[in-house]
Amino acid sequence: MDDMLTLERVSGSWRRTLATASFWTQVYLDHSTPRSQCASTLVNLLARRHGPQVKRLTLVGCDIQEGLLSPWAPQFSSLTHLTVSGCQSISDRDFVAIIQASRNQLLVVRAVKCLRLTDAALQAMGDYHPQSLDRINFNYCRQISGDGVQTLARKCTNLRVIKIKSSPAATSSAVACIATHCLKLETLLVGGGRKLTDECLVALGDHCPRLTSLDVSRSNPFGCGRGGITDNALAYLVTRCPQLKHLKLCGQGRLTLSVLRSLATSSPKLETLDIGGCYSMISQPLALGAELKSMRRLHDFSVMFSRSVLRDQIDVIASQCPQLRELHVDGGKVVAARA
């Protein structure tokens, strides 16, 4: 994008060529490595010249000085997709100005590792795009709260994908509120949240039968017997959510091997499973392998953060489960399963 804007500035023929709207419907600006021009200057230049033509705007690692985007942000009046990833300096003021440029039009908003964004950002999305918003990703945003997420869930009831991993906003009460109001929910990633309990799984089971992906991993995957989720709640969830394909339970140390039988019976579409740090499950490799074998579609399985698992035990699991393609162990190593 940098070069195209420069060509417009210095050449009349290029300016006429690049006036075509199709050149600007999708804009990707990556400033995660040093560049010659200030990101704020480039985005403002883009807004002035082509703002109404841009439908998908992606900013990666951009240093956005507070207040510099606000004057021109209203030009982005046609946005359907907004991504600000790793833009650690972007403030509520500038983010909200982009959100407010249109109404009930944004489908996808991703704001990953944007450390200054607060509940005001969530409030703006709920106020301006309550009907259109389909997917949000606020992973690693440390300044948003559970209250902010609940406010958003009550307004944006058409949300299908919600990702708020490693955020203090991922609380049991917030998840329960999401489940109660976002009945079309398909993907919920709240791994690393604060003390997730049975309450949230029961709520998801009661209200979200379309659920296909769920991450309720603990922030600390170590610790035998720790975690707020029990066998009964997980068994209830899987019986009510038969479309489940991807499940991460890393660090939920209160879960036992017996719950896997419920998974095998009630989740016939399960493809990926992470039970790293769930020592009660992992400590019996023969029994574990037998339960996994009955999960016919399971092809990706993880027992990372399980230092007690020996290589020969991994081999036992792999030999019992020919359907596995990948078996993840400590250190991030991927072991090919063998028939």
Contacts in CASP RR format, 6 or more apart in sequence:
PFRMAT RR
TARGET T0000
AUTHOR 0000-0000-0000
METHOD contacts of the structure
MODEL  1
MDDMLTLERVSGSWRRTLATASFWTQVYLDHSTPRSQCASTLVNLLARRH
GPQVKRLTLVGCDIQEGLLSPWAPQFSSLTHLTVSGCQSISDRDFVAIIQ
ASRNQLLVVRAVKCLRLTDAALQAMGDYHPQSLDRINFNYCRQISGDGVQ
TLARKCTNLRVIKIKSSPAATSSAVACIATHCLKLETLLVGGGRKLTDEC
LVALGDHCPRLTSLDVSRSNPFGCGRGGITDNALAYLVTRCPQLKHLKLC
GQGRLTLSVLRSLATSSPKLETLDIGGCYSMISQPLALGAELKSMRRLHD
FSVMFSRSVLRDQIDVIASQCPQLRELHVDGGKVVAARA
1 27 0 8 1.000
1 28 0 8 1.000
1 29 0 8 1.000
1 42 0 8 1.000
1 46 0 8 1.000
2 29 0 8 1.000
2 35 0 8 1.000
2 36 0 8 1.000
2 37 0 8 1.000
2 42 0 8 1.000
4 18 0 8 1.000
4 23 0 8 1.000
5 42 0 8 1.000
5 45 0 8 1.000
5 46 0 8 1.000
5 49 0 8 1.000
7 14 0 8 1.000
7 15 0 8 1.000
7 18 0 8 1.000
8 14 0 8 1.000
8 15 0 8 1.000
8 18 0 8 1.000
8 49 0 8 1.000
18 24 0 8 1.000
21 50 0 8 1.000
21 53 0 8 1.000
23 50 0 8 1.000
24 46 0 8 1.000
24 50 0 8 1.000
24 51 0 8 1.000
24 53 0 8 1.000
24 54 0 8 1.000
25 53 0 8 1.000
25 54 0 8 1.000
25 55 0 8 1.000
25 56 0 8 1.000
26 54 0 8 1.000
26 55 0 8 1.000
26 56 0 8 1.000
26 58 0 8 1.000
27 46 0 8 1.000
27 54 0 8 1.000
27 56 0 8 1.000
27 57 0 8 1.000
27 58 0 8 1.000
28 58 0 8 1.000
28 60 0 8 1.000
29 39 0 8 1.000
29 42 0 8 1.000
29 43 0 8 1.000
29 58 0 8 1.000
29 59 0 8 1.000
29 60 0 8 1.000
29 62 0 8 1.000
30 60 0 8 1.000
30 61 0 8 1.000
31 39 0 8 1.000
31 59 0 8 1.000
31 60 0 8 1.000
31 61 0 8 1.000
31 62 0 8 1.000
31 63 0 8 1.000
32 60 0 8 1.000
32 61 0 8 1.000
32 86 0 8 1.000
38 63 0 8 1.000
38 65 0 8 1.000
39 59 0 8 1.000
39 61 0 8 1.000
39 62 0 8 1.000
39 63 0 8 1.000
39 64 0 8 1.000
40 62 0 8 1.000
40 63 0 8 1.000
40 64 0 8 1.000
40 65 0 8 1.000
40 68 0 8 1.000
40 69 0 8 1.000
41 68 0 8 1.000
43 59 0 8 1.000
43 62 0 8 1.000
43 64 0 8 1.000
43 69 0 8 1.000
43 72 0 8 1.000
44 68 0 8 1.000
44 69 0 8 1.000
44 71 0 8 1.000
44 72 0 8 1.000
46 54 0 8 1.000
47 69 0 8 1.000
47 72 0 8 1.000
47 73 0 8 1.000
47 75 0 8 1.000
47 76 0 8 1.000
48 72 0 8 1.000
48 75 0 8 1.000
51 75 0 8 1.000
51 76 0 8 1.000
51 77 0 8 1.000
51 78 0 8 1.000
52 75 0 8 1.000
52 76 0 8 1.000
52 77 0 8 1.000
52 78 0 8 1.000
53 78 0 8 1.000
54 76 0 8 1.000
54 78 0 8 1.000
54 79 0 8 1.000
55 78 0 8 1.000
55 79 0 8 1.000
55 80 0 8 1.000
55 81 0 8 1.000
56 79 0 8 1.000
56 80 0 8 1.000
56 81 0 8 1.000
56 83 0 8 1.000
57 76 0 8 1.000
57 79 0 8 1.000
57 81 0 8 1.000
57 82 0 8 1.000
57 83 0 8 1.000
57 98 0 8 1.000
58 81 0 8 1.000
58 83 0 8 1.000
58 85 0 8 1.000
59 83 0 8 1.000
59 84 0 8 1.000
59 85 0 8 1.000
59 87 0 8 1.000
59 90 0 8 1.000
60 83 0 8 1.000
60 85 0 8 1.000
60 86 0 8 1.000
60 87 0 8 1.000
61 85 0 8 1.000
61 86 0 8 1.000
61 87 0 8 1.000
61 88 0 8 1.000
62 84 0 8 1.000
62 86 0 8 1.000
62 87 0 8 1.000
62 90 0 8 1.000
63 87 0 8 1.000
63 89 0 8 1.000
64 87 0 8 1.000
64 89 0 8 1.000
64 90 0 8 1.000
64 91 0 8 1.000
64 94 0 8 1.000
65 89 0 8 1.000
66 89 0 8 1.000
66 91 0 8 1.000
66 93 0 8 1.000
66 94 0 8 1.000
67 91 0 8 1.000
67 93 0 8 1.000
67 94 0 8 1.000
68 94 0 8 1.000
69 94 0 8 1.000
69 97 0 8 1.000
69 98 0 8 1.000
70 93 0 8 1.000
70 94 0 8 1.000
70 97 0 8 1.000
73 94 0 8 1.000
73 97 0 8 1.000
73 98 0 8 1.000
73 100 0 8 1.000
73 101 0 8 1.000
74 97 0 8 1.000
74 100 0 8 1.000
74 101 0 8 1.000
75 101 0 8 1.000
76 98 0 8 1.000
76 101 0 8 1.000
76 102 0 8 1.000
77 101 0 8 1.000
77 102 0 8 1.000
78 102 0 8 1.000
78 105 0 8 1.000
79 98 0 8 1.000
79 101 0 8 1.000
79 102 0 8 1.000
79 105 0 8 1.000
79 106 0 8 1.000
80 105 0 8 1.000
80 106 0 8 1.000
80 107 0 8 1.000
80 108 0 8 1.000
81 106 0 8 1.000
81 107 0 8 1.000
81 108 0 8 1.000
82 98 0 8 1.000
82 99 0 8 1.000
82 106 0 8 1.000
82 108 0 8 1.000
82 109 0 8 1.000
82 110 0 8 1.000
83 108 0 8 1.000
83 109 0 8 1.000
83 110 0 8 1.000
83 111 0 8 1.000
83 112 0 8 1.000
84 90 0 8 1.000
84 95 0 8 1.000
84 110 0 8 1.000
84 111 0 8 1.000
84 112 0 8 1.000
84 114 0 8 1.000
85 110 0 8 1.000
85 111 0 8 1.000
85 112 0 8 1.000
85 113 0 8 1.000
85 114 0 8 1.000
86 112 0 8 1.000
86 113 0 8 1.000
86 114 0 8 1.000
87 114 0 8 1.000
88 113 0 8 1.000
88 114 0 8 1.000
88 115 0 8 1.000
88 116 0 8 1.000
89 116 0 8 1.000
90 114 0 8 1.000
90 116 0 8 1.000
90 117 0 8 1.000
91 116 0 8 1.000
91 117 0 8 1.000
92 116 0 8 1.000
92 117 0 8 1.000
92 118 0 8 1.000
92 120 0 8 1.000
92 121 0 8 1.000
95 111 0 8 1.000
95 114 0 8 1.000
95 117 0 8 1.000
95 121 0 8 1.000
95 124 0 8 1.000
96 120 0 8 1.000
96 121 0 8 1.000
96 124 0 8 1.000
99 106 0 8 1.000
99 109 0 8 1.000
99 121 0 8 1.000
99 124 0 8 1.000
99 125 0 8 1.000
99 128 0 8 1.000
99 129 0 8 1.000
100 124 0 8 1.000
100 128 0 8 1.000
102 128 0 8 1.000
102 129 0 8 1.000
103 128 0 8 1.000
103 129 0 8 1.000
104 128 0 8 1.000
104 129 0 8 1.000
104 130 0 8 1.000
104 131 0 8 1.000
104 132 0 8 1.000
105 129 0 8 1.000
105 132 0 8 1.000
106 125 0 8 1.000
106 128 0 8 1.000
106 129 0 8 1.000
106 132 0 8 1.000
106 133 0 8 1.000
107 132 0 8 1.000
107 133 0 8 1.000
107 134 0 8 1.000
107 135 0 8 1.000
108 134 0 8 1.000
108 135 0 8 1.000
108 136 0 8 1.000
109 125 0 8 1.000
109 133 0 8 1.000
109 135 0 8 1.000
109 136 0 8 1.000
109 137 0 8 1.000
110 135 0 8 1.000
110 136 0 8 1.000
110 137 0 8 1.000
111 117 0 8 1.000
111 121 0 8 1.000
111 137 0 8 1.000
111 138 0 8 1.000
111 141 0 8 1.000
112 137 0 8 1.000
112 138 0 8 1.000
112 139 0 8 1.000
112 140 0 8 1.000
112 141 0 8 1.000
113 139 0 8 1.000
113 140 0 8 1.000
113 141 0 8 1.000
114 138 0 8 1.000
114 141 0 8 1.000
115 141 0 8 1.000
115 142 0 8 1.000
115 143 0 8 1.000
116 143 0 8 1.000
117 138 0 8 1.000
117 141 0 8 1.000
117 143 0 8 1.000
117 144 0 8 1.000
118 143 0 8 1.000
118 144 0 8 1.000
119 144 0 8 1.000
119 145 0 8 1.000
119 147 0 8 1.000
119 148 0 8 1.000
119 151 0 8 1.000
121 144 0 8 1.000
122 138 0 8 1.000
122 144 0 8 1.000
122 148 0 8 1.000
122 149 0 8 1.000
122 151 0 8 1.000
122 152 0 8 1.000
123 148 0 8 1.000
123 151 0 8 1.000
123 152 0 8 1.000
125 133 0 8 1.000
125 136 0 8 1.000
125 152 0 8 1.000
125 156 0 8 1.000
126 133 0 8 1.000
126 151 0 8 1.000
126 152 0 8 1.000
126 155 0 8 1.000
126 156 0 8 1.000
127 155 0 8 1.000
129 156 0 8 1.000
130 155 0 8 1.000
130 156 0 8 1.000
130 157 0 8 1.000
131 158 0 8 1.000
132 158 0 8 1.000
133 156 0 8 1.000
133 158 0 8 1.000
133 159 0 8 1.000
134 158 0 8 1.000
134 159 0 8 1.000
134 160 0 8 1.000
134 161 0 8 1.000
135 159 0 8 1.000
135 160 0 8 1.000
135 161 0 8 1.000
135 162 0 8 1.000
136 152 0 8 1.000
136 156 0 8 1.000
136 159 0 8 1.000
136 161 0 8 1.000
136 162 0 8 1.000
136 163 0 8 1.000
137 161 0 8 1.000
137 163 0 8 1.000
138 144 0 8 1.000
138 163 0 8 1.000
138 164 0 8 1.000
138 167 0 8 1.000
138 169 0 8 1.000
139 163 0 8 1.000
139 164 0 8 1.000
139 165 0 8 1.000
139 166 0 8 1.000
139 167 0 8 1.000
139 189 0 8 1.000
140 165 0 8 1.000
140 166 0 8 1.000
140 167 0 8 1.000
141 164 0 8 1.000
141 167 0 8 1.000
141 169 0 8 1.000
142 167 0 8 1.000
142 168 0 8 1.000
144 164 0 8 1.000
144 167 0 8 1.000
144 168 0 8 1.000
144 169 0 8 1.000
145 168 0 8 1.000
145 169 0 8 1.000
146 168 0 8 1.000
146 169 0 8 1.000
146 170 0 8 1.000
146 171 0 8 1.000
146 173 0 8 1.000
146 174 0 8 1.000
148 169 0 8 1.000
148 174 0 8 1.000
149 164 0 8 1.000
149 169 0 8 1.000
149 170 0 8 1.000
149 174 0 8 1.000
149 177 0 8 1.000
149 178 0 8 1.000
150 173 0 8 1.000
150 174 0 8 1.000
150 177 0 8 1.000
150 178 0 8 1.000
153 159 0 8 1.000
153 162 0 8 1.000
153 174 0 8 1.000
153 177 0 8 1.000
153 178 0 8 1.000
153 180 0 8 1.000
153 181 0 8 1.000
153 182 0 8 1.000
154 177 0 8 1.000
154 181 0 8 1.000
156 182 0 8 1.000
157 181 0 8 1.000
157 182 0 8 1.000
157 183 0 8 1.000
157 184 0 8 1.000
158 182 0 8 1.000
158 184 0 8 1.000
159 178 0 8 1.000
159 182 0 8 1.000
159 184 0 8 1.000
159 185 0 8 1.000
160 182 0 8 1.000
160 184 0 8 1.000
160 185 0 8 1.000
160 186 0 8 1.000
160 187 0 8 1.000
160 210 0 8 1.000
161 185 0 8 1.000
161 186 0 8 1.000
161 187 0 8 1.000
162 178 0 8 1.000
162 182 0 8 1.000
162 185 0 8 1.000
162 187 0 8 1.000
162 188 0 8 1.000
162 189 0 8 1.000
163 187 0 8 1.000
163 188 0 8 1.000
163 189 0 8 1.000
164 170 0 8 1.000
164 174 0 8 1.000
164 189 0 8 1.000
164 190 0 8 1.000
165 189 0 8 1.000
165 190 0 8 1.000
165 191 0 8 1.000
165 192 0 8 1.000
165 193 0 8 1.000
165 215 0 8 1.000
166 191 0 8 1.000
166 192 0 8 1.000
166 193 0 8 1.000
166 219 0 8 1.000
167 192 0 8 1.000
167 193 0 8 1.000
168 193 0 8 1.000
168 194 0 8 1.000
170 190 0 8 1.000
170 191 0 8 1.000
170 192 0 8 1.000
170 193 0 8 1.000
170 194 0 8 1.000
170 196 0 8 1.000
171 193 0 8 1.000
171 194 0 8 1.000
171 195 0 8 1.000
171 196 0 8 1.000
172 195 0 8 1.000
172 196 0 8 1.000
172 197 0 8 1.000
172 199 0 8 1.000
172 200 0 8 1.000
173 199 0 8 1.000
174 190 0 8 1.000
175 188 0 8 1.000
175 190 0 8 1.000
175 196 0 8 1.000
175 200 0 8 1.000
175 203 0 8 1.000
175 204 0 8 1.000
176 199 0 8 1.000
176 200 0 8 1.000
176 203 0 8 1.000
178 185 0 8 1.000
178 188 0 8 1.000
179 185 0 8 1.000
179 200 0 8 1.000
179 203 0 8 1.000
179 204 0 8 1.000
179 205 0 8 1.000
179 206 0 8 1.000
179 207 0 8 1.000
179 208 0 8 1.000
180 203 0 8 1.000
180 207 0 8 1.000
182 208 0 8 1.000
183 207 0 8 1.000
183 208 0 8 1.000
184 210 0 8 1.000
185 204 0 8 1.000
185 208 0 8 1.000
185 210 0 8 1.000
185 211 0 8 1.000
186 210 0 8 1.000
186 211 0 8 1.000
186 212 0 8 1.000
186 213 0 8 1.000
186 243 0 8 1.000
187 211 0 8 1.000
187 212 0 8 1.000
187 213 0 8 1.000
187 214 0 8 1.000
188 204 0 8 1.000
188 208 0 8 1.000
188 211 0 8 1.000
188 213 0 8 1.000
188 214 0 8 1.000
188 215 0 8 1.000
189 213 0 8 1.000
189 214 0 8 1.000
189 215 0 8 1.000
190 196 0 8 1.000
190 200 0 8 1.000
190 215 0 8 1.000
190 216 0 8 1.000
191 215 0 8 1.000
191 216 0 8 1.000
191 217 0 8 1.000
191 218 0 8 1.000
191 219 0 8 1.000
191 248 0 8 1.000
192 217 0 8 1.000
192 218 0 8 1.000
192 219 0 8 1.000
193 218 0 8 1.000
193 219 0 8 1.000
195 227 0 8 1.000
195 228 0 8 1.000
196 216 0 8 1.000
196 218 0 8 1.000
196 227 0 8 1.000
196 228 0 8 1.000
196 229 0 8 1.000
197 228 0 8 1.000
197 229 0 8 1.000
198 228 0 8 1.000
198 229 0 8 1.000
198 230 0 8 1.000
198 232 0 8 1.000
198 233 0 8 1.000
200 216 0 8 1.000
201 216 0 8 1.000
201 229 0 8 1.000
201 233 0 8 1.000
201 234 0 8 1.000
201 236 0 8 1.000
201 237 0 8 1.000
202 233 0 8 1.000
202 236 0 8 1.000
202 237 0 8 1.000
204 211 0 8 1.000
204 214 0 8 1.000
204 237 0 8 1.000
204 240 0 8 1.000
204 241 0 8 1.000
205 211 0 8 1.000
205 236 0 8 1.000
205 237 0 8 1.000
205 240 0 8 1.000
205 241 0 8 1.000
206 240 0 8 1.000
208 241 0 8 1.000
209 240 0 8 1.000
209 241 0 8 1.000
209 242 0 8 1.000
209 243 0 8 1.000
210 241 0 8 1.000
210 243 0 8 1.000
211 241 0 8 1.000
211 243 0 8 1.000
211 244 0 8 1.000
212 243 0 8 1.000
212 244 0 8 1.000
212 245 0 8 1.000
212 246 0 8 1.000
212 269 0 8 1.000
213 244 0 8 1.000
213 245 0 8 1.000
213 246 0 8 1.000
213 247 0 8 1.000
214 237 0 8 1.000
214 241 0 8 1.000
214 244 0 8 1.000
214 246 0 8 1.000
214 247 0 8 1.000
214 248 0 8 1.000
215 246 0 8 1.000
215 247 0 8 1.000
215 248 0 8 1.000
216 229 0 8 1.000
216 248 0 8 1.000
216 249 0 8 1.000
216 252 0 8 1.000
217 248 0 8 1.000
217 249 0 8 1.000
217 250 0 8 1.000
217 251 0 8 1.000
217 252 0 8 1.000
217 274 0 8 1.000
218 226 0 8 1.000
218 227 0 8 1.000
218 250 0 8 1.000
218 251 0 8 1.000
218 252 0 8 1.000
220 226 0 8 1.000
220 251 0 8 1.000
221 250 0 8 1.000
221 251 0 8 1.000
221 276 0 8 1.000
221 277 0 8 1.000
221 304 0 8 1.000
221 305 0 8 1.000
222 251 0 8 1.000
222 277 0 8 1.000
222 305 0 8 1.000
223 251 0 8 1.000
223 253 0 8 1.000
223 277 0 8 1.000
223 279 0 8 1.000
224 253 0 8 1.000
224 279 0 8 1.000
224 280 0 8 1.000
225 253 0 8 1.000
225 254 0 8 1.000
225 279 0 8 1.000
225 280 0 8 1.000
226 251 0 8 1.000
226 253 0 8 1.000
226 254 0 8 1.000
227 251 0 8 1.000
227 252 0 8 1.000
227 253 0 8 1.000
227 254 0 8 1.000
228 252 0 8 1.000
228 254 0 8 1.000
229 249 0 8 1.000
229 252 0 8 1.000
229 254 0 8 1.000
229 255 0 8 1.000
230 254 0 8 1.000
230 255 0 8 1.000
231 254 0 8 1.000
231 255 0 8 1.000
231 256 0 8 1.000
231 258 0 8 1.000
231 259 0 8 1.000
231 262 0 8 1.000
234 249 0 8 1.000
234 255 0 8 1.000
234 259 0 8 1.000
234 262 0 8 1.000
234 263 0 8 1.000
235 259 0 8 1.000
235 262 0 8 1.000
235 266 0 8 1.000
238 244 0 8 1.000
238 262 0 8 1.000
238 263 0 8 1.000
238 266 0 8 1.000
238 267 0 8 1.000
239 262 0 8 1.000
239 266 0 8 1.000
241 267 0 8 1.000
242 266 0 8 1.000
242 267 0 8 1.000
242 268 0 8 1.000
242 269 0 8 1.000
243 269 0 8 1.000
244 267 0 8 1.000
244 269 0 8 1.000
244 270 0 8 1.000
245 269 0 8 1.000
245 270 0 8 1.000
245 271 0 8 1.000
245 272 0 8 1.000
246 270 0 8 1.000
246 271 0 8 1.000
246 272 0 8 1.000
247 263 0 8 1.000
247 267 0 8 1.000
247 270 0 8 1.000
247 272 0 8 1.000
247 273 0 8 1.000
247 274 0 8 1.000
248 272 0 8 1.000
248 273 0 8 1.000
248 274 0 8 1.000
249 255 0 8 1.000
249 273 0 8 1.000
249 274 0 8 1.000
249 275 0 8 1.000
249 276 0 8 1.000
249 278 0 8 1.000
250 274 0 8 1.000
250 275 0 8 1.000
250 276 0 8 1.000
250 277 0 8 1.000
250 278 0 8 1.000
250 302 0 8 1.000
250 304 0 8 1.000
250 305 0 8 1.000
251 276 0 8 1.000
251 277 0 8 1.000
251 278 0 8 1.000
251 305 0 8 1.000
252 278 0 8 1.000
253 277 0 8 1.000
253 278 0 8 1.000
253 279 0 8 1.000
253 280 0 8 1.000
254 280 0 8 1.000
255 275 0 8 1.000
255 278 0 8 1.000
255 280 0 8 1.000
255 281 0 8 1.000
256 280 0 8 1.000
256 281 0 8 1.000
257 280 0 8 1.000
257 281 0 8 1.000
257 284 0 8 1.000
257 287 0 8 1.000
257 288 0 8 1.000
257 291 0 8 1.000
260 281 0 8 1.000
260 288 0 8 1.000
260 291 0 8 1.000
260 292 0 8 1.000
261 291 0 8 1.000
263 270 0 8 1.000
263 273 0 8 1.000
263 291 0 8 1.000
263 295 0 8 1.000
264 291 0 8 1.000
264 294 0 8 1.000
264 295 0 8 1.000
267 295 0 8 1.000
268 296 0 8 1.000
268 297 0 8 1.000
269 297 0 8 1.000
270 295 0 8 1.000
270 297 0 8 1.000
270 298 0 8 1.000
271 297 0 8 1.000
271 298 0 8 1.000
271 299 0 8 1.000
271 300 0 8 1.000
272 298 0 8 1.000
272 299 0 8 1.000
272 300 0 8 1.000
272 301 0 8 1.000
273 292 0 8 1.000
273 295 0 8 1.000
273 298 0 8 1.000
273 300 0 8 1.000
273 301 0 8 1.000
273 302 0 8 1.000
274 301 0 8 1.000
274 302 0 8 1.000
274 304 0 8 1.000
274 328 0 8 1.000
275 281 0 8 1.000
275 282 0 8 1.000
275 302 0 8 1.000
275 303 0 8 1.000
276 282 0 8 1.000
276 302 0 8 1.000
276 303 0 8 1.000
276 304 0 8 1.000
276 305 0 8 1.000
276 306 0 8 1.000
277 303 0 8 1.000
277 304 0 8 1.000
277 305 0 8 1.000
277 306 0 8 1.000
278 306 0 8 1.000
279 306 0 8 1.000
279 308 0 8 1.000
281 288 0 8 1.000
282 288 0 8 1.000
282 303 0 8 1.000
282 306 0 8 1.000
282 308 0 8 1.000
282 309 0 8 1.000
283 308 0 8 1.000
285 309 0 8 1.000
285 313 0 8 1.000
285 314 0 8 1.000
285 316 0 8 1.000
285 317 0 8 1.000
286 316 0 8 1.000
286 320 0 8 1.000
288 317 0 8 1.000
289 316 0 8 1.000
289 317 0 8 1.000
289 320 0 8 1.000
289 321 0 8 1.000
290 320 0 8 1.000
292 298 0 8 1.000
292 301 0 8 1.000
292 317 0 8 1.000
292 320 0 8 1.000
292 321 0 8 1.000
292 324 0 8 1.000
293 320 0 8 1.000
293 321 0 8 1.000
293 323 0 8 1.000
295 323 0 8 1.000
296 323 0 8 1.000
297 323 0 8 1.000
298 321 0 8 1.000
298 323 0 8 1.000
298 324 0 8 1.000
299 323 0 8 1.000
299 324 0 8 1.000
299 325 0 8 1.000
299 326 0 8 1.000
300 324 0 8 1.000
300 325 0 8 1.000
300 326 0 8 1.000
300 328 0 8 1.000
301 317 0 8 1.000
301 321 0 8 1.000
301 324 0 8 1.000
301 326 0 8 1.000
301 327 0 8 1.000
301 328 0 8 1.000
302 327 0 8 1.000
302 328 0 8 1.000
303 309 0 8 1.000
303 314 0 8 1.000
303 317 0 8 1.000
303 327 0 8 1.000
303 328 0 8 1.000
303 329 0 8 1.000
304 328 0 8 1.000
304 329 0 8 1.000
304 330 0 8 1.000
304 331 0 8 1.000
304 332 0 8 1.000
305 330 0 8 1.000
306 329 0 8 1.000
306 330 0 8 1.000
307 330 0 8 1.000
309 329 0 8 1.000
309 330 0 8 1.000
314 327 0 8 1.000
314 329 0 8 1.000
314 335 0 8 1.000
315 338 0 8 1.000
317 327 0 8 1.000
318 324 0 8 1.000
318 327 0 8 1.000
318 335 0 8 1.000
318 336 0 8 1.000
318 337 0 8 1.000
318 338 0 8 1.000
319 338 0 8 1.000
319 339 0 8 1.000
321 337 0 8 1.000
322 337 0 8 1.000
322 338 0 8 1.000
322 339 0 8 1.000
323 337 0 8 1.000
324 337 0 8 1.000
325 336 0 8 1.000
325 337 0 8 1.000
326 334 0 8 1.000
326 335 0 8 1.000
326 336 0 8 1.000
326 337 0 8 1.000
327 334 0 8 1.000
327 335 0 8 1.000
327 336 0 8 1.000
327 337 0 8 1.000
328 334 0 8 1.000
328 335 0 8 1.000
329 335 0 8 1.000
END
